[in-house]
C-alpha cells in the first residue's frame, strides 16, 4: 500500500493510473499533424502528471518511506 494525503492506494492501482496517463501521451503523439504549441504543452504537462503519479510506486519498490 502507498499512503498519500487522505487516502491509501494499492501500489498496483497507482501504477495503473500512471501507465494510463503515459498511454494518453503516447496516443496524443501518434498524429504529428495536430501537434501545435498548445498540444505539445498539454502532452508535456500530462507527462509531468504521469511522473508524479509513478513516484510513490518507485519509492515503494526501492524501499523508501518504510514501505518495503
C-alpha positions in Angstrom: 0.0 0.0 0.0 1.1 3.6 -0.7 -0.1 6.3 1.7 -1.0 9.6 0.0 -2.6 12.5 1.7 -6.1 11.5 2.8 -6.1 8.0 1.1 -4.4 4.7 0.8 -3.9 3.3 -2.7 -2.7 -0.2 -3.7 0.6 0.2 -5.5 -0.7 -1.7 -8.5 -3.6 0.8 -8.8 -1.2 3.8 -8.6 1.0 2.2 -11.2 -2.0 1.5 -13.5 -3.1 5.2 -13.2 0.4 6.3 -14.2 0.6 3.9 -17.1 -2.9 5.1 -18.3 -1.5 8.6 -18.3 1.5 7.6 -20.3 -0.7 5.8 -22.8 -2.7 9.1 -23.2 0.5 10.9 -24.1 1.5 8.1 -26.5 -1.9 8.4 -28.2 -1.6 12.1 -28.5 1.8 11.9 -30.2 0.6 9.4 -32.8 -0.8 12.1 -35.2 2.0 14.6 -35.7 -0.2 16.8 -37.9 -2.1 18.1 -34.8 1.0 18.9 -32.7 0.9 22.6 -32.3 2.4 24.5 -29.3 -0.7 24.1 -27.2 -0.8 20.3 -27.9 2.9 20.0 -27.0 2.4 21.9 -23.8 -0.6 19.6 -22.9 1.4 16.5 -23.6 4.3 17.9 -21.5 2.0 18.6 -18.6 0.4 15.2 -18.8 3.9 13.6 -18.8 4.6 15.6 -15.6 1.5 14.2 -14.0 2.5 10.6 -15.0 5.9 11.1 -13.5 4.4 12.4 -10.2 1.8 9.6 -10.2 4.6 6.9 -10.5 7.0 8.4 -7.9 5.3 6.8 -4.9 5.4 3.4 -6.7 9.1 3.8 -7.4 9.8 4.8 -3.8 7.9 1.8 -2.5 9.8 -0.6 -4.8 13.1 1.0 -3.8 12.1 0.5 -0.1 11.9 4.2 0.7 9.4 5.5 3.2 9.3 2.3 5.2 7.1 0.5 2.7 9.4 -2.3 1.5 
